[in-house]
Amino acid sequence: MGFVSEWVQYGERREYTGYAAKPVQPASGLPAVLVLQEIFGVDEHIQDVADRLARAGYAAFAPDLFSRNGQRPAHLTPERIEAAKSFMEQLPSPGWRDIHVRNQALSVYPQEQQNHIMETIEGMFAATAPAQHLEQILATSRFVQEQYAATKGAKFAALGFCMGGALSGYFAVHEPRLSCAVVFYGNPPAIETAASVQCPVIGFYGQLDTAITEKIPAFAEAMKKHGKSFEYHVYDETPHAFFNDTRKSYRIKASRDAYSRSLDFLNRHLGS
């Protein structure tokens, strides 16, 4: 199926930017999927995920959480993020947040490059708390529900990765119109908010990603206690970010299974 993509300005003052991908036909009535970014922004990988969903028959919309009024801060431009990502890929995953490990690895770089990489890493990590993005995500849901011609009045879902995965679950607590939420290796919402989850949730996690995965059984129990629908899958010997095929953490078998299950889940909750 052919699809088209574009960057869209939206919001009350057109202060937000998002990447949209949708099938060529039909022109309206398409179910929408909000694709929520990793810490690396709406990069090549996130745009590719949106394109895949468009080929599957959805209108995908990826809000750029780093952009305001069409611009990003200097330390979060795509070029700066790509440089920081290349550096981070050299580190063991636990070393990302360990300033001593980072500083030791950075010491071989020229000082200005060290400063730029560190500033960008700190800026990306500072952006991971879901609450700081809720206003934009709610504005995005209003846009796809009320204004965007392709999806106006249709059902919509959230699907996110890492920080976007956490945001997808957090959004399920705060948006009663959301039909379902898909979480890829994101921290679950606080257990005490489980009673407020508004829709079915599915999650995909790597066994080796213990900082996140070990929190999931307690959240699942809380969801069950409150009669909420939460299905989750933990892939053996699999790290964080296993779905991102631009990174060394990519695992094809887990990715294939998780994507198949995601499409089935979306079809169940958005298909009618």
Order of alpha helices (4+ residues) and beta strands (2+ residues): beta-beta-beta-alpha-beta-alpha-alpha-alpha-alpha-beta-alpha-beta-beta-alpha-alpha-beta-alpha
